[in-house]
Amino acid sequence: MKPGQTEDLHLREYKMNFHMQKLRQGQAEATQTEKCFLKRLHWMRCPKCGSELTCERHGPVEIDVCQACRGVWLDATDLEAIVAAESGFLRSCLHALQRS
């Protein structure tokens, strides 16, 4: 890492922890500024390992793929498109999710 990058990472982590703690303390309604900040921190980041996600097109569906852990992430509309083209197991999974 270059000098300064370590400090940037620590500051970013501190800010994220501060905002998450604030939300957990009963302030469920974040301000618009806080929402924008949290979105910028997490946008196109892997929920599993935090690495950057890339978009890959597979037929009519665009999925987000983590290049580090190879996790695959779908939006709800992507899942619906897959299920519409698929029958059987995936369709029953989607129906189970919709019931809960």
C-alpha positions as CSV (number, residue, x, y, z in Angstrom):
1,M,0.0,0.0,0.0
2,K,1.1,3.5,-0.7
3,P,1.6,5.9,2.2
4,G,-1.7,7.5,3.1
5,Q,-3.8,4.6,1.8
6,T,-3.7,2.9,5.2
7,E,-4.9,6.1,6.9
8,D,-7.7,6.4,4.3
9,L,-8.8,2.8,4.9
10,H,-8.9,3.4,8.7
11,L,-10.8,6.7,8.3
12,R,-13.3,5.0,6.0
13,E,-13.8,2.1,8.4
14,Y,-14.2,4.5,11.3
15,K,-16.8,6.5,9.5
16,M,-18.7,3.4,8.5
17,N,-18.6,2.0,12.0
18,F,-19.8,5.4,13.4
19,H,-22.8,5.5,11.1
20,M,-23.7,1.9,11.6
21,Q,-23.6,2.3,15.4
22,K,-25.7,5.4,15.1
23,L,-28.3,3.5,13.1
24,R,-28.3,0.6,15.6
25,Q,-28.9,2.9,18.5
26,G,-32.5,3.4,17.5
27,Q,-32.1,6.0,14.8
28,A,-33.6,3.9,12.1
29,E,-34.4,7.0,10.0
30,A,-31.1,8.1,8.7
31,T,-30.7,11.5,7.1
32,Q,-30.5,11.7,3.3
33,T,-26.7,12.6,3.7
34,E,-26.1,9.5,5.8
35,K,-28.0,7.3,3.3
36,C,-25.9,8.7,0.4
37,F,-22.7,8.2,2.4
38,L,-23.5,4.6,3.2
39,K,-24.5,3.9,-0.4
40,R,-21.1,5.2,-1.6
41,L,-19.3,3.1,0.9
42,H,-21.1,-0.1,-0.2
43,W,-22.0,0.5,-3.8
44,M,-20.7,-2.4,-6.0
45,R,-18.9,-4.1,-3.1
46,C,-19.2,-7.7,-2.3
47,P,-21.4,-8.4,0.8
48,K,-19.2,-11.4,1.7
49,C,-15.6,-10.1,1.4
50,G,-15.9,-6.4,0.6
51,S,-14.1,-6.6,-2.7
52,E,-15.3,-4.7,-5.8
53,L,-18.0,-6.3,-7.9
54,T,-18.0,-6.4,-11.7
55,C,-21.1,-6.8,-13.9
56,E,-21.3,-9.8,-16.3
57,R,-24.1,-10.4,-18.8
58,H,-25.4,-13.9,-19.0
59,G,-28.2,-14.0,-21.6
60,P,-30.9,-11.4,-20.6
61,V,-29.5,-11.1,-17.1
62,E,-26.7,-8.9,-15.8
63,I,-25.2,-10.3,-12.6
64,D,-22.7,-8.9,-10.2
65,V,-19.6,-11.0,-9.6
66,C,-16.9,-10.7,-7.0
67,Q,-13.5,-11.3,-8.6
68,A,-12.0,-12.2,-5.2
69,C,-14.4,-14.8,-3.7
70,R,-16.4,-15.5,-6.9
71,G,-19.6,-14.7,-5.2
72,V,-22.6,-14.1,-7.5
73,W,-25.2,-11.5,-6.6
74,L,-28.6,-11.0,-8.2
75,D,-31.1,-8.2,-8.0
76,A,-34.7,-9.2,-7.5
77,T,-35.5,-8.4,-11.2
78,D,-32.6,-10.6,-12.3
79,L,-33.9,-13.5,-10.2
80,E,-37.4,-13.1,-11.7
81,A,-36.0,-13.1,-15.2
82,I,-34.1,-16.3,-14.5
83,V,-37.1,-18.0,-12.9
84,A,-39.3,-16.9,-15.9
85,A,-37.0,-18.7,-18.2
86,E,-36.6,-21.6,-15.9
87,S,-39.1,-24.1,-14.5
88,G,-39.0,-26.5,-11.6
89,F,-36.6,-25.9,-8.7
90,L,-35.9,-22.2,-9.2
91,R,-39.6,-21.4,-9.7
92,S,-40.6,-23.2,-6.4
93,C,-37.8,-21.3,-4.6
94,L,-39.1,-17.9,-5.8
95,H,-42.7,-18.9,-4.8
96,A,-41.5,-19.8,-1.3
97,L,-39.7,-16.5,-1.0
98,Q,-42.8,-14.6,-2.0
99,R,-45.0,-16.4,0.6
100,S,-42.7,-15.4,3.5
